[in-house]
């Protein structure tokens, strides 16, 4: 190995001005702790906590950006993975776990007859868009928020842009796919009108339930407007799936999408995503793929165990913990000008402009809580009343420090 690589600290991402073999932009969303001047590497995790290299444990409210819903190191998953790991990770073709897991996913999604698997949500969303384009012959896609980093949905530049600027940049900055991406203003009072106009000639509209999602009746109007214009409806539940509602958001909202994407919490930390649907997935003319690792069965064993755990009380335990945090933060927040946005199982904090996110991250870290100030508040089923009380006390102290000074 080159001497200059050997002398770098491999645990330190090459943040601006830093040194290390990791690319500065790699896992940029995970670098929030580093940005706040705190360690970004952890050696292990268990239950509600992650453990730094010096052994310090932090309550985890980041949850791997939403992947951890049961808690770290769930015993049922450990047993399921251990039972198959000795057989390798792939059998070159397909493993019997694949159709079994597909049946479980279809059972949870009322619109679905079929399911296909991927390693990441971005990949599955990309497959959903491709199916919609093939089915409709149209090449326009309407988006409502972040839908993954792959082009044409990903950004070629890291800075934030207005909806008009982002659409223009995507159309003119080397988008070889030829797909016209139109960003809708999810918070606009004229959202339904926007959809009626933009959906003409659109292959699909991507809808992501999040902490800022409009009321269900508005979402139903969006779906109706899209379908009236001949566009298909894709629910991107990569992050919200199994958190926002159980078994899924659309069952609670009385909506039926054409396609649904699930990931993150489905694997409780293991890399897996699913695309579920009916007629669109029934024919190779609209849906065909080859994904090298799609049939990797260790993650399928983990996902199957996760779905069993969620159905057997895991979701209720998660919802109770998340709701307790939501209620506690809703009580604490107004004293500091902090608003809680969203529903008890999927919410985020809106900080006053006087507080830099790094300051809150640092103050919570020093009080034993790992939290991404620009993400949702992501608890897990491993949280009990003691963890909730500790987190609320940490938030009170951190907000005292960063806001009241």
Beta strands, then each sheet from edge to edge (+ up, - down):
strand 1: 42-46
strand 2: 49-52
strand 3: 57-60
strand 4: 114-118
strand 5: 140-143
strand 6: 180-183
strand 7: 202-207
strand 8: 232-237
strand 9: 259-262
strand 10: 273-277
strand 11: 339-343
strand 12: 346-350
strand 13: 369-370
sheet 1: 1+ 2- 3+ 13+
sheet 2: 4+ 10- 9+ 8+ 7+ 5+ 6+
sheet 3: 11+ 12-
end
